[in-house]
Amino acid sequence: MAIKRNNFCIVLSSPSGAGKTTISKMLIEKDKSISLSISCTTRPKRKGEKNKNDYIFMSDKEFSNLVRKNKFLEHAEVFGYKYGTSKLVVENFFKKNKDVLFDIDWQGYQQLKQTSLEVVGIFILPPSKKELINRLKTRARDTKIEMKKRMSLVQNEISHFPEYDYVVVNENLSKCLLQIRNIIESERLRRSRLINLTSFVNKFRN
């Protein structure tokens, strides 16, 4: 008799450039029991991105219609663009016995915490402000204006770390990934998530 458990949501949040997107992709590659939630967004598609793979790209009107119909678990506006998580996407992953990973900000995390879903929040910090700036420059993805916007929001984003269950510092990518994987494994063993634990234990009493 195998012990079964409830699936849950894993939220990774961090200021831009701290590594949450890279770590999210590595987690998906390493752990086949995790699926990445694909967000809907109104922002333009970047070079190399694919619809329904990186994001579900849509117009403002399409997004607003989904909000009106209450189809999102969470949604927020970031840098002038809208992002949201479809209820249906998460439900389908749970049916496949997958834990669902979210690469979202503190606004989305707060909204998820208000749902009936089990949510584990992990906040990723950069080792220093200087290193964060270096990482943003190295990835060369943002314009100077966009980078200034991101840096202006760093302090506000970091101020929300006390709301999370865990905090890790991404000084070394491999070490940070290992710490997050250990957190997830520990959460899977949480007694409250184990559905048939009592039945399993009762077998030893007969």
N, C-alpha and C positions, 0 to 999 in steps of 0.2 A: 504493500500500500504506500503510494507516494504522497508526501505532504504537499498539498496545493496551497497557493497563496493568491491574494488579490494583487492585480497589477496596479502600478502607480505612475505618477508623473514626476519627471526629474527636470527641474528648471536650472539652467546655467545662465547666470547674469554677470555682467562685468562692464566697466567702461570700455568704449571702443578701443581696440588695440591690445587688450589684456589677454586675448587668446581664446575666448569662448567658442568662436566658430571653428577654429582649428581643432580644439579639444573635442568639440561635438562630433566632428567628422571622424576623429580617431576612435572615439567611443563606439560609434556605429560599426566601424570596421572590426574592432576587437570583440564586441559583445553582440552576438546575434539575437539576444533576447530583448534588445532595445531597438526601437524604430524612431527616427527623427520626424517630429511633427513639421509638416511643410506649411509655412505661413502664407496667407493671402496678403498681397500688397498692391498699392497703387503706384509705387515708385517704378521708374523706367527700368527695363531689363539692361543689365550691364553686359559687357562683352564676355562671351563664354557661358553665360547663364542660360538655363533651359527651363521653359515653362513646365510646371508640375514636377520639376526635379529639384530646383533650387528654391523657387517660390511659385505660388499660383498668382500670376500677374493678371490684374483686372483694372477696369476704369473706376473712377470715383463713384459713378452712378451705380455700377455693379456692387461695389463695396457697401455703399449706403443702403442698397436694397437688402443685402444680407444682414446688416445691422438692424434694420427695421423688422426683419423677420426673425430676429433673435437666433441667428444661425452660428454666432461666434461664442466661444467660451471666454475669450478675452479679445480686446482690440484697443489699439492706442495709436496716437499720431507721434511720429518721430522724425525730426528734421523736415517737417512739412509733408510727409507721406504717411499713409495709413497702413497699419499692419494688424492682422487678426488671425486667430486660430479657429478653424472650423470644428464644430462639435462632432460632425459626422466622421471626420478624419481620425479623431482620437478614439471614438467608439469602435471603429473598424479595426484599429490596432489592438485594442483591448480584446476584441473577439478572437484575434489571432494569438492571444496570450503574450502580448508584447508590452513591455514598459515603454512609456513614451517620453522622449527627450525634447525639451523646449529650449531653444536659443532665443530668449526674449529678455526684455528689460524689466526693471522693478515695477513698472506700471502693469504689465501683463501678469507678473507674478502675484501682485496684490489681488488682481481680479480672479486668477485661478484659485487662490486661497479661499475665495468667497463661494466657490462652487462646492458640490458634494464630492469632488474627486480627491483622492489622496495625493498630496503634493509635497515633494522634498525639494527645498531650495538650497542651491549652492552658489555662493558669490565668489567670483574669481578676482583677486586683486593683482595689479602689476607690482613688481618689486620696488619701483620708485617712479616718480613723475618723469624724471629724465629718461628712464628706460621706456616709459609709455610713449613719449614724444618720438623717440628713436624708432620704435616699432611702427608708429603711424607713418613716419617718413619712409621707412624701408618698404612697406607694402605698396607705396606709391599709387594708391587707389583713389584718394580724395584730392580735390582741388585745394588750393591754399585757403579759400573761403570756407570750404567744408571742414577742413582740419581745424580751423579756428573755432568753428561752431562746436565741434566734438570736444575740444579742449575746454571750452567754456562750460560744458555740461559735466565734465569729469567730477568736479567737487560735489555736485548735486547727486550724481549717480552713486558715488562712493558713500555718501551720507546715508544711504538706505541699507548698508550692509547688516545692521543689527536685526533687520527683519527676516534674515535668512537663517536656516537651520545650521548651515556649515559655511565656513570661510576658508579658502585656500589661497596661497600666494604663488603665482606662476612665475617663479624665478627660473626654474628648470622645467621644461615642457614634459619630459619623461616622468619626473618625480610628481609633478602636478597631476598628470593623467593617472598615475598609479594611486594617488591619494583619492581621487574622485571615484575610481573604480572600486576602491576599498569601501568608500562611503556607500555606494550603491549596493554592494554585496551585503554590507551590514544591514541596510534598510530592508533587503529582501528577507532577512532572517528575523526581522522584528516580529515578536509574538503576535501582535494584533493583526498582522497581515496573513497569518497562517490560518487558512479556512478550516481544515479538518484536523487540526492538531489534537484536539480532545479525543476524537475517535482513534487517532493513531496511538496516543498514549494509553487509552483504555485497553488496547490489545495486550499490553504488558501486565494488566491487572487480572486477567482471566486465567 
